[in-house]
Amino acid sequence: MIDFRKLFERLPAPYVLLDRNFDLVDMNSAYLQATARSREELVGRNMFEAFPDDPGATGSSSADELRASFQRVLDTGEADTLSLIRYAIPVHTGLGVEFEERYWSATHVPLPGADGGVQYILQQTIDVTELQYMKAELRARRQQGPPMEQLQGTLLARVQVVQDANRSLDSQRRHLLQLFDEAPGFMAFLRGPEHVFELANSAYIQLVGGRDVTGKAIRDALPDLDGQGYFELLDDVYRTGRPFVGRGMQVDIATSPGQPPDTRNVDFIYQPVRESDGRIIGIFVQGHDITAQARTQAELERHQCHLEALVRQRTKELQQSEEALLHAQKLEAVGKLTGGVAHDFNNVLQVIGANLQLILASGPVEGDSSLRRRARSAMDAVDRGAKLSSQLLAFARQQPLRPVVFNMGDRLRTLDDLLRRTLGEPVELCIEVEEGLGNVWADVYQLENAVLNLAINARDAMPHGGRLDIVMRNVVIQPDDRAAEMDPGAYILLEVRDTGHGMSPAVLQRAFEPFFTTKGEGQGTGLGLSMVYGFAKQSGGHVSIHSARGQGTIVGLFLPRTDAPATGTAAEAPRPDAGRGETILVVEDDPSVRESAVDTLQSLGYVVVEAGDAAEALEILGAGRRVDLLFTDVVMPGPIQSPELAERARSLQPGMAVLFTSGYTEDVVFHDGRLDPGIELIDKPYLRDELAARLRHLLGDRDTIRAQGGLRILLVEDDAANRALTAELLTITGHAVVAVGDASSGLRALQEEPFDVLLSDVGLPDRPGPALAREALELHPDLAVVFISGHSAEDLRASGIRAPVVCKPFHPDQLEAALQAAVSPVSGSESPR
């Protein structure tokens, strides 16, 4: 890179830089030599303070003339020249300050600032004192008639001085060109709007593969830059006058003759070059090829990431091994009990309990109150044994969980009354649920049991009353969170906070151990917190506990968050005749009758589209709306009768079911006392259950069909490994899968064959997943959509598509639940389409 400071310093002509207040900012050595001053004497002082006007001068002030020239530069923004100005220089002598008469030729050039206005003035001066003296001498000699030979000698001496100066300037020019060519960074000067190469140093020629670029426009000299944006950058710099600085930018360029382009990394600047009048005449290019450094850095980062991944993996494995070892040591006795005895123990309890129930139901016990009391006492013991066995299995993570997707906030609100009765009046209960709380995939019963156990423990820690807060909120555990004892990801945190007496460090360390309790004899089994711990770990979560003597206790239950829609906690079995979300087109000319039919069908769980006549119905079908069943009145206004409507509808959508209804059929579908072949008719007035049964008869049970044959799924996933694994998982679970790697391939597949579900990754190489879904729904409006995402479902809200989202990494059951939610929407809920 050119050292412009050194260049400025070595220029032979005097130069000085002033700011807008005419204060001296900097000057070169030639200026200091011409003025016989030092830099310390001048920098920071005002020009007219450092060089005051000669008080003995007569006529107009030279200082005023110089000041006027400076002001013209500030006012016009253009250079100003003083061809000749007499300006005496104050010189310090032994007799004081004396003024030495000097003559100068000065050029004042404006230097613009960032706002475009004049920020500095660069003064170039030439000391022409000797020339003035020579002119004066020449005039005097002419008057005195001096010999011509003497005059010629003087002129020749002056010519020699000029020639020496020119030789010095040429030497400096050649030296600067050599510095330019040998500079380690690449440099070039491009002239004019076509960016014609006027200069290019060796480093630049080497970067472009030794090509001869001088005198050529850059688009002709370097055509391999087309399409990479560099031509456009040059055009913008030339047009706007704003420099461009690029750091670590990639450029594909042939660096060897006849070779294909190579990707290089460069740091560079495009600096506009202006004339004295401010016009841009070209662009100076200067930069460095940093490809080697960039590749080295990328390799270092790759190795670092790999090393960090290995460290995390080894650390995690070590932590898991240590945890497993500690867990095995603590629970060896309990493990033997739960693993070897729990099953037989439950069988024994079942036999005892069954016989006790038979005894209680038999006649002899009715008359023997003592025997009945003992039998009931024995049954209570059976119940306690069963509960104990369940708690042991829970801590050992062997309890059979029945997870569903549900909202913890909604579920915990239903426990409000039970919790208040359990806590009693002395304990104030407050339940706080964060707005927008996500769903979890867990066992509802075990969650409720865990909350009750934590509430009971808190109540026992506050014998004289206090406050219990149950707070639920969304949290995200980051990968770099070293303090977390769980996998990174999204969780729901349920915190139970009490104002009780708290725990000592010794008690806190053993809080989750089975059978450990600080309660009195007969007041607890010591399995409450153990059960909560086991439930959390078995559900993929974690439990934390913070407590101190006199400061209460906070127990945090973390359960993995899911973006799948809530499926209910104990889904009611659908009525045998209820709809499965199929679409029915109702065609009825009587508005009141049509309205009642629509209401009835919607209450049965169907999606309903309505039309007032056959023409409107055919318009709906012609627009591409998918319909499973046509429910039409027999007698229709207009030229198109219901049988023709049915025929034309089936030609548009083969396989569509048709159900006619009428209070008076005339001869449209009824001939010779019988219905025409293939006609399904329900007479008006009809009962709701009767209509439901007929619809199910015609449509069939789609859930049964799916259970037998599975769904036909189009999987769009750009990652080959994930695509293969997901396709294999779906195939194992009984679905038919077509897997593609991008959105374009997915659209082609949708045009070639029908699918039940589009299962798409959100981030695809050629377009986002939501954009693909919109185009797919235009082709097939009845297509169900499920998204796979490595991010939160919040990212999809802006897309306007409501669809189940399965977050990576996902459990097979989560994926299956999302698929079933997409193809079997609950009545009244919004469809993903």
C-alpha positions in Angstrom: 0.0 0.0 0.0 1.3 3.5 -0.9 2.6 5.5 2.1 0.9 8.8 1.2 2.4 10.5 4.3 5.8 9.7 3.0 4.8 10.8 -0.5 3.5 14.2 0.8 6.7 14.7 2.8 8.9 14.1 -0.2 7.2 16.3 -2.7 9.7 19.1 -3.8 7.1 21.8 -4.0 5.9 23.5 -0.7 2.5 22.3 0.5 0.5 23.3 3.5 -3.0 22.1 4.7 -5.4 24.5 6.4 -8.8 24.0 7.9 -11.9 26.2 7.4 -10.6 28.7 10.0 -7.3 29.0 8.2 -5.5 27.2 11.0 -2.4 25.3 9.9 -3.0 21.5 10.1 0.1 20.1 8.4 2.9 20.9 5.9 5.7 19.2 4.1 9.5 19.7 4.5 9.7 21.9 1.4 7.2 24.3 3.0 9.2 24.4 6.2 12.4 25.0 4.2 10.8 27.8 2.2 9.5 29.6 5.2 12.5 28.8 7.5 10.2 27.5 10.2 9.8 24.3 12.2 6.6 22.2 12.3 6.2 22.8 16.0 6.1 26.6 15.3 3.4 26.3 12.8 0.9 23.4 13.4 -2.2 24.6 15.1 -1.6 28.3 14.6 -3.6 30.6 12.3 -2.0 31.3 8.9 -2.2 35.1 9.5 -0.9 34.8 13.0 2.1 32.7 11.9 2.7 34.9 8.9 1.5 38.5 9.7 1.4 41.1 7.0 4.5 43.4 6.7 3.6 46.5 8.6 5.9 48.5 6.4 4.2 47.5 3.1 2.4 50.1 1.1 -0.7 49.7 -1.0 -3.2 46.9 -0.6 -2.6 44.3 2.1 -1.1 41.0 0.9 -2.8 39.3 3.8 -6.2 40.6 2.6 -5.5 39.3 -0.9 -4.5 35.9 0.5 -7.5 35.8 2.8 -9.9 36.6 -0.1 -8.5 33.8 -2.1 -9.1 31.3 0.8 -12.7 32.6 1.1 -13.4 32.1 -2.6 -12.4 28.5 -2.2 -14.8 28.1 0.7 -17.6 29.9 -1.0 -17.4 28.3 -4.5 -15.9 24.9 -3.7 -13.4 25.4 -6.6 -9.7 25.9 -6.8 -8.3 29.5 -6.8 -4.9 30.7 -8.0 -2.8 33.7 -7.1 -0.4 34.0 -10.0 1.8 36.5 -8.0 1.6 37.8 -4.5 4.1 39.7 -2.5 4.2 38.4 1.0 7.0 39.2 3.3 8.2 36.5 5.7 9.0 37.5 9.3 12.5 36.4 10.2 13.9 36.4 13.7 17.3 38.1 13.9 19.6 39.3 16.6 17.9 42.7 16.2 14.4 41.3 16.5 11.8 40.4 13.9 12.5 41.6 10.5 10.4 41.0 7.3 12.1 39.5 4.3 10.5 40.4 1.0 9.3 37.4 -0.9 7.2 36.7 -4.0 5.0 33.7 -4.4 2.7 31.9 -6.9 0.0 30.0 -4.9 -2.8 27.5 -5.8 -5.5 26.8 -3.3 -7.4 23.4 -3.8 -10.6 22.5 -1.8 -10.7 19.1 -0.1 -14.3 18.0 0.6 -15.4 16.3 3.8 -18.0 13.5 4.3 -20.9 15.9 3.8 -19.5 17.1 0.5 -18.6 20.6 1.8 -15.1 22.0 1.9 -13.3 20.8 5.0 -9.7 21.6 4.2 -7.7 23.8 1.8 -4.5 22.5 0.3 -2.0 25.3 -0.6 0.7 24.7 -3.1 3.2 27.6 -3.3 6.1 28.3 -5.6 8.7 30.8 -4.4 9.2 33.1 -7.5 11.3 35.7 -5.6 14.4 35.1 -7.7 12.3 35.3 -10.9 10.9 38.7 -9.8 14.4 39.9 -9.0 15.6 38.6 -12.4 12.9 40.5 -14.1 13.7 43.7 -12.2 17.4 43.2 -13.1 16.5 42.7 -16.7 14.5 45.8 -16.8 17.4 47.8 -15.1 20.0 46.4 -17.5 17.8 47.3 -20.5 17.7 50.8 -19.2 21.5 50.9 -18.6 22.3 48.9 -21.8 24.2 46.0 -20.4 26.2 43.7 -22.6 24.0 40.9 -24.2 26.5 38.3 -23.3 26.0 38.9 -19.6 22.2 38.8 -20.0 22.4 35.5 -21.9 24.7 34.0 -19.3 22.2 34.8 -16.6 19.3 33.3 -18.6 21.3 30.1 -19.3 21.9 29.7 -15.6 18.3 30.0 -14.9 17.5 27.5 -17.6 20.0 25.1 -16.0 18.1 25.4 -12.7 14.8 24.6 -14.4 16.3 21.6 -16.2 17.8 20.3 -12.9 14.3 20.6 -11.3 12.7 18.7 -14.2 15.2 15.9 -13.9 14.5 15.7 -10.2 10.7 15.6 -10.9 11.2 12.8 -13.5 13.3 10.8 -11.1 10.6 11.1 -8.5 7.9 10.1 -11.0 9.8 7.0 -12.0 10.4 6.2 -8.3 6.7 6.5 -7.5 5.8 4.2 -10.5 8.3 1.7 -9.2 6.8 1.8 -5.7 3.3 1.5 -7.3 4.3 -1.6 -9.3 6.2 -3.3 -6.5 3.5 -2.7 -3.9 2.5 -6.1 -2.2 -1.2 -5.4 -2.6 -2.9 -5.2 -6.0 -3.6 -1.7 -7.4 -5.1 -0.3 -10.5 -6.6 3.0 -11.9 -9.7 2.8 -14.0 -10.6 5.9 -16.0 -14.0 7.0 -17.1 -17.5 5.5 -16.8 -16.4 2.5 -18.8 -13.7 1.8 -16.2 -10.8 1.6 -18.7 -7.5 0.3 -17.2 -4.9 3.1 -17.2 -2.6 1.6 -14.6 -2.3 -1.9 -13.0 0.6 -3.1 -10.9 2.2 -6.5 -11.0 0.1 -7.9 -8.1 -3.1 -7.0 -10.0 -1.8 -8.6 -13.2 -0.9 -11.7 -11.2 -4.4 -11.8 -9.6 -6.1 -11.8 -13.0 -3.9 -14.5 -14.5 -1.3 -12.4 -16.3 -3.9 -10.9 -18.7 -3.0 -7.7 -20.5 -5.7 -5.3 -19.2 -4.1 -1.9 -19.9 -6.3 0.3 -22.2 -9.3 -2.1 -22.0 -12.6 -1.6 -20.3 -13.0 -3.9 -17.3 -16.0 -5.7 -18.8 -13.9 -6.6 -21.9 -10.7 -7.3 -20.0 -12.3 -9.5 -17.2 -15.5 -11.0 -18.5 -15.4 -13.7 -15.8 -16.5 -11.1 -13.3 -19.9 -10.8 -15.0 -22.7 -11.7 -12.7 -20.7 -11.4 -9.5 -21.7 -7.8 -8.7 -18.3 -6.1 -9.1 -19.2 -4.3 -12.3 -22.3 -2.9 -10.6 -20.2 -1.8 -7.6 -17.9 0.2 -9.8 -20.8 1.8 -11.6 -22.3 2.8 -8.3 -19.0 4.3 -7.0 -18.5 6.3 -10.2 -22.1 7.5 -10.2 -22.4 8.5 -6.5 -18.8 9.4 -5.6 -19.0 7.2 -2.5 -16.1 4.9 -1.9 -16.8 1.1 -1.3 -14.8 -1.0 1.1 -15.1 -4.8 0.7 -13.8 -7.2 3.4 -13.4 -10.9 2.9 -15.4 -10.8 -0.3 -15.2 -13.8 -2.7 -14.5 -13.4 -6.4 -14.4 -16.2 -9.0 -11.6 -15.4 -11.4 -9.1 -17.2 -13.6 -5.7 -16.8 -12.0 -3.9 -18.8 -14.6 -4.1 -18.6 -18.4 -6.5 -21.2 -19.8 -7.6 -22.4 -16.4 -11.2 -22.4 -15.0 -12.1 -19.6 -12.5 -10.8 -20.0 -9.0 -12.5 -18.7 -5.9 -10.4 -16.0 -4.2 -11.0 -14.0 -1.0 -10.0 -10.3 -1.2 -10.0 -7.1 0.9 -10.2 -4.0 -1.3 -11.4 -0.4 -1.7 -12.9 1.4 -4.7 -11.9 5.1 -4.2 -13.3 7.7 -6.6 -10.7 10.1 -8.1 -11.8 13.7 -8.7 -10.5 16.5 -10.9 -9.8 19.9 -9.3 -13.4 21.0 -10.2 -14.8 18.0 -8.3 -15.7 15.9 -11.4 -15.1 12.2 -11.0 -12.6 11.0 -13.6 -12.0 7.4 -12.5 -11.6 4.9 -9.7 -8.5 3.9 -7.8 -8.6 0.2 -6.8 -6.4 -1.1 -4.0 -6.6 -4.3 -2.1 -5.0 -7.6 -0.9 -5.5 -11.2 -1.8 -6.3 -12.9 1.5 -7.3 -16.3 0.2 -4.6 -18.1 2.1 -5.5 -16.5 5.4 -9.3 -17.1 4.8 -8.7 -20.8 4.0 -6.5 -21.2 7.0 -9.1 -19.5 9.2 -11.9 -21.7 7.8 -9.8 -24.8 8.4 -9.0 -23.7 11.9 -12.7 -23.0 12.6 -13.6 -26.4 11.2 -11.1 -28.1 13.4 -12.1 -26.0 16.4 -15.8 -26.9 15.9 -14.9 -30.5 15.5 -12.8 -30.4 18.6 -15.5 -28.6 20.6 -18.1 -31.2 19.4 -15.8 -34.0 20.5 -15.2 -32.3 23.9 -19.0 -31.8 24.3 -19.7 -35.4 23.4 -17.0 -36.8 25.6 -18.0 -34.5 28.5 -21.7 -35.4 28.0 -20.8 -39.1 27.9 -18.7 -38.7 31.1 -21.4 -36.9 32.9 -23.9 -39.5 31.8 -21.6 -42.2 33.0 -21.0 -40.5 36.3 -24.7 -39.9 36.7 -25.6 -43.5 35.8 -23.0 -44.8 38.2 -24.2 -42.6 41.1 -27.8 -43.4 40.3 -27.0 -47.2 40.3 -25.2 -46.9 43.6 -28.0 -45.0 45.3 -30.8 -47.1 43.8 -29.3 -50.5 43.8 -31.7 -51.8 46.5 -34.7 -50.0 44.9 -33.7 -51.2 41.5 -33.7 -54.8 42.7 -37.1 -54.3 44.3 -38.7 -52.6 41.3 -37.0 -54.9 38.7 -37.4 -58.2 40.4 -40.4 -57.9 42.8 -42.7 -55.1 41.5 -44.4 -57.2 38.9 -45.1 -60.1 41.3 -46.0 -57.7 44.0 -48.7 -56.1 41.9 -50.0 -59.6 41.0 -50.2 -60.5 44.7 -52.0 -57.2 45.4 -54.4 -58.0 42.5 -55.3 -61.4 43.9 -55.7 -60.1 47.4 -57.8 -57.1 46.3 -60.0 -59.2 44.0 -60.8 -61.7 46.8 -61.5 -58.9 49.3 -64.0 -57.3 46.8 -65.7 -60.7 46.5 -65.9 -61.0 50.2 -67.3 -57.5 50.6 -69.9 -58.4 47.9 -70.9 -61.7 49.5 -74.0 -62.0 51.7 -72.3 -63.2 55.0 -70.3 -60.0 55.4 -73.4 -57.9 55.4 -74.4 -59.2 58.8 -70.9 -59.1 60.3 -69.8 -55.5 60.8 -66.5 -56.5 62.3 -65.6 -58.7 59.3 -66.7 -56.0 56.9 -64.5 -53.4 58.7 -61.5 -55.7 58.6 -62.0 -56.4 54.9 -62.2 -52.7 54.1 -59.1 -52.1 56.2 -57.3 -54.8 54.2 -58.5 -53.1 50.9 -57.1 -49.8 52.1 -53.8 -51.6 52.6 -54.0 -53.0 49.1 -54.5 -49.5 47.7 -51.5 -48.2 49.7 -49.4 -51.0 48.4 -50.4 -50.3 44.8 -49.6 -46.6 45.3 -46.2 -47.5 46.8 -45.4 -49.8 43.9 -46.4 -47.1 41.4 -44.1 -44.6 43.1 -41.2 -47.0 43.0 -41.8 -47.7 39.3 -42.0 -43.9 38.7 -38.6 -43.3 40.4 -37.1 -46.2 38.5 -38.5 -44.7 35.2 -40.4 -47.9 34.5 -44.0 -46.6 34.9 -46.1 -47.0 31.8 -46.6 -43.4 30.6 -49.5 -42.4 28.3 -48.3 -39.1 26.9 -50.5 -36.7 24.9 -50.0 -33.1 23.7 -51.7 -30.6 26.0 -51.3 -27.2 27.5 -50.0 -27.3 31.1 -51.6 -23.9 32.0 -55.0 -25.0 31.0 -54.6 -28.3 32.8 -53.3 -26.8 36.0 -56.2 -24.3 36.2 -58.5 -27.3 36.5 -56.7 -28.4 39.6 -57.2 -25.1 41.4 -60.0 -26.2 43.6 -58.3 -29.5 44.5 -55.0 -27.7 45.3 -56.8 -25.2 47.6 -58.6 -28.0 49.5 -55.3 -29.9 49.8 -53.3 -26.8 51.1 -56.0 -25.6 53.5 -56.9 -22.0 54.3 -53.6 -21.0 56.1 -51.7 -21.3 52.7 -52.3 -18.7 50.0 -52.2 -20.2 46.5 -51.3 -18.2 43.4 -51.1 -19.8 39.9 -49.4 -17.7 37.3 -49.3 -18.7 33.6 -47.2 -16.9 31.0 -49.1 -15.6 28.0 -48.4 -17.8 25.0 -47.4 -20.8 27.0 -46.5 -23.7 24.7 -47.7 -27.3 24.8 -46.0 -30.3 26.3 -46.0 -34.0 25.3 -46.4 -35.8 28.6 -48.6 -38.0 30.8 -51.4 -35.8 32.2 -52.1 -38.0 35.2 -48.4 -38.2 36.2 -48.1 -34.4 35.9 -51.1 -33.8 38.1 -49.7 -36.3 40.6 -46.3 -34.6 40.5 -47.8 -31.1 41.2 -49.9 -32.5 44.1 -46.8 -34.1 45.6 -44.9 -30.8 45.4 -47.9 -28.9 46.8 -48.2 -31.3 49.7 -44.4 -31.0 50.5 -44.7 -27.2 50.4 -47.8 -27.3 52.7 -45.9 -29.5 55.2 -43.0 -27.0 55.1 -45.4 -24.2 56.1 -47.2 -25.6 59.2 -48.3 -22.1 60.3 -49.3 -21.0 56.8 -47.6 -19.1 54.1 -47.7 -18.5 50.3 -47.4 -21.1 47.5 -46.8 -19.8 43.9 -47.1 -22.1 40.9 -45.5 -20.3 37.9 -45.3 -21.6 34.4 -43.4 -20.1 31.5 -41.5 -20.9 28.3 -37.8 -21.3 28.6 -35.0 -22.2 26.1 -31.8 -24.0 27.2 -28.9 -22.9 25.0 -26.1 -25.3 23.9 -23.5 -23.2 25.7 -25.4 -23.3 29.0 -22.9 -25.2 31.1 -25.0 -25.0 34.2 -27.9 -26.8 32.7 -28.3 -30.5 33.5 -30.4 -31.2 30.4 -30.2 -31.2 26.6 -30.5 -27.8 24.8 -33.9 -27.0 23.5 -37.3 -25.5 24.3 -39.0 -26.4 27.6 -42.0 -25.5 29.7 -40.8 -24.6 33.3 -43.2 -25.2 36.1 -41.9 -23.7 39.4 -43.4 -24.4 42.8 -42.3 -21.8 45.3 -43.1 -21.8 49.0 -42.2 -19.6 51.9 -41.5 -22.5 54.3 -38.6 -23.2 56.5 -36.4 -24.4 53.7 -33.7 -27.1 53.7 -30.2 -27.4 55.0 -27.5 -28.3 52.5 -27.3 -31.9 53.8 -31.1 -32.4 53.3 -31.0 -30.7 49.9 -28.3 -33.1 48.7 -30.5 -36.1 49.5 -33.9 -34.6 48.6 -34.5 -36.9 45.6 -33.3 -40.2 47.2 -36.1 -42.7 47.6 -37.4 -43.3 51.2 -35.5 -40.2 52.4 -37.8 -38.0 54.5 -37.5 -35.4 57.3 -41.1 -36.0 58.3 -42.1 -37.9 61.4 -43.0 -41.5 61.6 -46.1 -42.3 59.5 -46.2 -38.9 57.9 -44.6 -39.7 54.6 -42.9 -42.4 52.6 -40.1 -40.3 51.2 -41.1 -41.1 47.6 -42.9 -37.9 46.6 -39.9 -36.0 45.2 -38.4 -39.3 43.9 -41.5 -39.9 41.9 -41.4 -36.3 40.5 -37.7 -36.8 39.6 -38.4 -40.1 37.8 -41.4 -38.7 35.9 -39.4 -35.7 34.7 -36.5 -37.8 33.5 -38.7 -40.4 31.8 -40.5 -37.5 30.0 -37.2 -36.1 28.6 -37.1 -33.3 31.2 -35.4 -32.4 34.4 -36.1 -31.3 38.0 -34.1 -28.6 39.9 -34.4 -27.7 43.5 -33.1 -24.5 45.3 -33.5 -24.0 49.0 -31.9 -22.5 52.1 -32.8 -22.4 55.7 -35.4 -19.8 56.4 -35.7 -18.8 52.7 -38.2 -21.3 51.4 -37.9 -23.8 48.5 -38.2 -23.5 44.7 -38.7 -26.8 42.8 -38.5 -26.4 39.0 -40.0 -29.1 36.7 -38.8 -28.8 33.1 -40.8 -30.7 30.4 -39.9 -30.6 26.7 -42.0 -28.1 24.7 -43.7 -29.1 21.5 -45.3 -27.0 18.7 -47.7 -29.8 17.9 -51.4 -28.9 18.5 -53.0 -30.0 21.7 -54.7 -33.4 21.2 -56.7 -33.4 24.5 -55.9 -35.3 27.7 -58.5 -38.0 27.3 -59.9 -37.8 23.8 -63.4 -38.8 23.6 -64.1 -41.6 21.1 -65.9 -40.1 18.2 -69.5 -41.0 17.5 -69.7 -43.9 15.0 -71.7 -41.5 12.7 -69.7 -38.4 13.3 -67.8 -36.7 10.5 -64.0 -36.9 10.0 -63.5 -33.4 8.6 -64.7 -34.3 5.1 -66.0 -31.5 2.8 -69.7 -31.6 1.8 -71.2 -29.3 -0.9 -74.8 -28.4 0.0 -77.0 -27.3 -2.9 -80.4 -26.0 -1.9 -82.4 -23.1 -3.3 -84.4 -22.4 -0.1 -82.1 -20.3 2.2 -83.8 -21.4 5.4 -83.6 -25.1 4.5 -80.0 -24.6 3.3 -79.0 -22.9 6.6 -80.4 -25.7 8.7 -78.6 -28.3 6.6 -75.3 -26.4 6.9 -75.7 -26.1 10.7 -76.5 -29.8 11.0 -73.6 -30.9 8.9 -71.1 -28.7 10.8 -72.3 -30.0 14.1 -71.6 -33.5 12.8 -67.9 -32.5 12.2 -68.0 -31.8 8.4 -66.5 -28.9 6.5 -69.4 -27.3 4.5 -69.5 -25.4 1.3 -72.9 -24.1 0.1 -74.5 -23.1 -3.2 -78.0 -21.8 -4.1 -78.3 -23.6 -7.4 -76.6 -26.1 -9.8 -74.8 -23.4 -11.7 -73.2 -21.9 -8.6 -72.3 -25.5 -7.4 -70.5 -26.2 -10.7 -68.7 -22.9 -10.6 -67.3 -23.9 -7.1 -66.2 -27.3 -8.4 -64.7 -25.8 -11.5 -62.6 -23.5 -9.4 -60.8 -26.6 -8.0 -62.4 -26.9 -4.6 -62.1 -30.5 -3.5 -65.4 -32.0 -2.3 -66.0 -35.4 -0.8 -69.8 -35.5 -1.0 -72.5 -33.6 -2.9 -75.7 -33.1 -0.9 -78.3 -31.7 -3.2 -82.0 -31.0 -3.3 -83.7 -33.0 -6.1 -85.9 -30.2 -7.4 -83.6 -27.4 -8.5 -84.4 -24.0 -10.2 -82.8 -23.2 -13.5 -81.9 -25.3 -16.6 -79.6 -27.8 -14.8 -81.5 -30.5 -12.8 -80.0 -32.4 -10.0 -79.1 -35.7 -11.9 -77.2 -33.6 -14.5 -75.5 -31.7 -11.7 -74.4 -35.0 -10.1 -73.1 -36.4 -13.4 -71.1 -33.2 -14.2 -69.7 -33.0 -10.6 -68.5 -36.6 -10.8 -66.8 -35.9 -14.1 -64.9 -33.0 -12.5 -64.0 -35.0 -9.4 -64.3 -38.8 -9.9 -65.2 -40.8 -6.8 -67.4 -38.0 -5.3 -70.3 -39.4 -3.3 -73.8 -38.0 -4.0 -76.8 -37.8 -1.6 -80.1 -36.5 -2.9 -82.8 -35.1 -0.6 -86.4 -34.0 -1.3 -89.8 -33.7 0.1 -91.3 -34.2 -3.3 -89.3 -36.1 -5.9 -91.7 -35.8 -8.9 -90.2 -37.8 -11.7 -86.6 -36.6 -11.5 -85.1 -39.5 -9.7 -88.2 -41.7 -9.2 -89.7 -43.8 -12.0 -92.1 -46.7 -11.9 -92.4 -46.5 -8.2 -88.7 -47.0 -7.6 -85.6 -44.9 -7.3 -83.4 -44.8 -10.3 -80.4 -47.2 -10.2 -77.5 -45.7 -8.2 -79.5 -43.0 -6.5 -79.1 -42.4 -2.8 -82.1 -40.4 -1.4 -83.1 -39.2 2.1 -86.6 -37.9 2.4 -87.5 -34.6 4.1 -87.9 -34.1 6.9 -85.0 -36.2 8.1 -83.6 -36.7 11.6 -80.0 -35.6 12.5 -79.0 -39.2 13.4 -80.6 -40.5 10.2 -78.6 -38.0 8.1 -75.4 -38.8 10.0 -75.8 -42.5 9.3 -76.5 -42.1 5.6 -73.4 -39.8 5.2 -71.1 -42.3 6.9 -72.6 -45.1 4.8 -71.7 -43.2 1.6 -68.3 -41.8 2.8 -67.1 -44.8 4.7 -64.9 -44.6 7.7 -61.7 -42.8 6.5 -59.9 -43.4 9.8 -60.3 -47.1 9.3 -59.0 -46.8 5.7 -56.0 -44.9 7.0 -55.4 -47.4 9.8 -55.4 -50.2 7.3 -53.5 -48.6 4.4 -51.7 -45.7 6.0 -51.3 -42.2 4.5 -49.7 -41.3 1.2 -47.1 -38.7 2.2 -44.9 -36.4 0.1 -41.8 -35.7 2.2 -39.7 -32.7 1.1 -36.4 -32.5 3.0 -33.1 -31.2 1.6 -30.8 -33.0 4.1 -30.2 -36.4 2.6 -29.6 -38.2 5.9 -32.7 -36.7 7.6 -34.8 -37.4 4.4 -33.7 -41.1 4.4 -34.3 -41.6 8.1 -37.7 -39.8 8.1 -38.9 -41.8 5.1 -37.8 -45.0 6.7 -39.6 -44.1 9.9 -42.9 -43.3 8.1 -42.6 -46.5 6.1 -42.2 -48.5 9.2 -45.3 -46.9 10.7 -47.4 -48.0 7.7 -47.4 -45.0 5.5 -46.5 -44.7 1.8 -43.8 -42.2 1.2 -42.4 -40.3 -1.8 -39.2 -38.3 -0.7 -37.7 -35.4 -2.6 -34.9 -32.9 -1.8 -36.4 -29.6 -2.9 -39.6 -27.7 -3.5 -39.5 -27.9 -7.3 -39.3 -31.7 -7.2 -42.2 -31.7 -4.7 -44.4 -29.6 -7.0 -43.7 -32.0 -9.9 -44.6 -35.0 -7.7 -47.9 -33.3 -6.7 -48.8 -32.8 -10.4 -48.1 -36.5 -11.1 -49.9 -38.3 -8.3 -52.3 -37.6 -5.4 -51.1 -37.3 -1.7 -52.8 -37.1 1.6 -50.1 -35.0 3.4 -47.3 -32.6 2.4 -44.6 -33.1 5.1 -42.1 -30.3 4.4 -39.0 -28.9 6.0 -39.3 -25.1 6.6 -35.9 -24.3 5.2 -35.5 -25.6 1.6 -32.8 -24.6 -0.9 -35.0 -23.2 -3.7 -37.9 -21.7 -1.7 -39.2 -21.7 1.9 -41.5 -24.5 3.1 -44.5 -22.1 3.6 -44.2 -20.9 0.0 -44.2 -24.5 -1.2 -47.3 -25.2 0.9 -49.2 -22.3 -0.7 -48.4 -23.5 -4.2 -49.3 -27.1 -3.2 -52.7 -26.0 -1.8 -53.4 -24.1 -5.0 -53.0 -27.4 -6.8 -54.8 -29.5 -4.2 -56.9 -27.5 -1.7 -57.7 -30.6 0.4 -54.0 -31.5 0.9 -53.0 -31.7 4.6 -49.8 -29.9 5.6 -47.3 -30.6 8.3 -44.0 -28.6 8.8 -40.7 -29.9 10.1 -38.5 -27.2 11.6 -35.3 -26.7 13.6 -36.8 -23.5 15.0 -39.9 -22.5 16.9 -43.4 -22.5 15.4 -43.4 -18.7 16.1 -41.3 -18.3 12.9 -44.2 -19.6 10.8 -46.9 -17.2 12.0 -46.0 -14.6 9.4 -46.5 -17.2 6.6 -50.3 -17.2 7.2 -50.5 -21.0 7.0 -51.8 -22.7 10.0 -50.4 -26.2 10.1 -49.0 -28.6 12.8 -45.2 -28.1 13.3 -42.8 -30.9 14.5 -39.6 -29.5 15.9 -36.3 -31.2 15.3 -35.3 -33.5 17.0 -38.7 -35.2 17.2 -40.1 -38.4 18.7 -41.9 -40.8 16.3 -45.0 -40.4 18.3 -44.9 -36.6 17.9 -44.6 -36.9 14.2 -47.5 -39.4 14.1 -49.6 -37.1 16.3 -49.0 -34.2 14.0 -49.9 -36.2 10.9 -53.2 -37.4 12.5 -54.0 -33.9 13.6 -53.5 -32.6 10.1 -55.7 -35.2 8.3 -58.4 -35.4 11.1 -59.1 -31.8 12.2 -61.3 -31.5 15.3 -64.7 -30.0 14.6 -64.6 -26.3 15.1 -60.9 -26.0 14.9 -59.0 -24.2 12.2 -57.8 -26.4 9.3 -54.1 -26.0 8.4 -55.4 -25.0 5.0 
